[in-house]
Amino acid sequence: MDRAPTPLDQLLAAELDHARDLLIMMGDELAMSPEIVAEHGMALQAVDIVGQMIGHIANVVRAVDRPDAIERIGMGDLKAKLSAA
């Protein structure tokens, strides 16, 4: 189903992109410390996963064809949740 994204959709997607960028910068900064990586490696991986999720959600919010945008998501759990809506 095609529909033009509204100005609010565009703003929401842009804010999600900004939040993702901040999260990535934080993760990259923390990953520069071997001590932090050794102690919190799993948490850093979770930061990366959350960043990916935010990016996928932003793409769906801004998409003209949301079902197609959902279909292109590579994360199975997120795709399944959004496909059910």
N, C-alpha and C positions, 0 to 999 in steps of 0.2 A: 504494500500500500504506500503510494507516494504522497508526500505532503511536504509543503515548504516549511522549514524550521522557522519558528517565530523569533522575533528579536530576543525574547526571554530565553528560548532554547540556545541561541548563539551565545548569550551572556553566561548562561549556566555552563555551557561547554568550555568557554574560555576560562571561567573560574576553576573548573575541574582541571583543565590543562595547567593552570598556574599552580594549583595545589600539588599536582603530580610533579611538576618541575621542582618545587621546593622540597618535596619528599625525596626526589632523586638526588638533589644536591646534598641534602642531609645524609642520605645513605652513602654517597660517594665520599663525603668528608669523614664519616665514621669509619668507612672501610680502609682509609689510609693508615689507620692505627692497627698494627699487628696484634696488639694486646686486646683491643676491642673486638677485632675479628675472632680471635681465639676464644674470648669469653662470651661473645654475643652473636656468633655466626648465624645461628638459626633466626634470631630476631632481625638481623640484617637481610636475610633472605625474605622474611615476611614483609619488610619494608619494600623490597623490590616487587613482590607479588601484589601488594596493595597499589603500588604505582601503576602496574600493568592493568589492574582492575579499573582504576580511576580513568586511565586512558581509554579503555574499551567503552566505559560508560559515557565518557565525553563524546566519543565517536557516534554512539547510538543517539544521544541527545541531539546532536547537530545533523544527523542523517536525514536525507529526503526519504529514503527507503529504509525505515527502521528494521523490518524483518531481515532485509539483506545485510544490514550492519550487524545484527545479532548473529546471523549465520557465519559471518567472517570472524567472529571471536574464536580464538584458539584455546581459550580456557574452558574446558568442558563443563565444570560446575556452574560458572557464571553464565555460559551460553544456555544451559538447561534452565536455570532460574529465570532468565529473561525471556526465553522462548515460551515459557509457560504463561506469560502475561498476555 
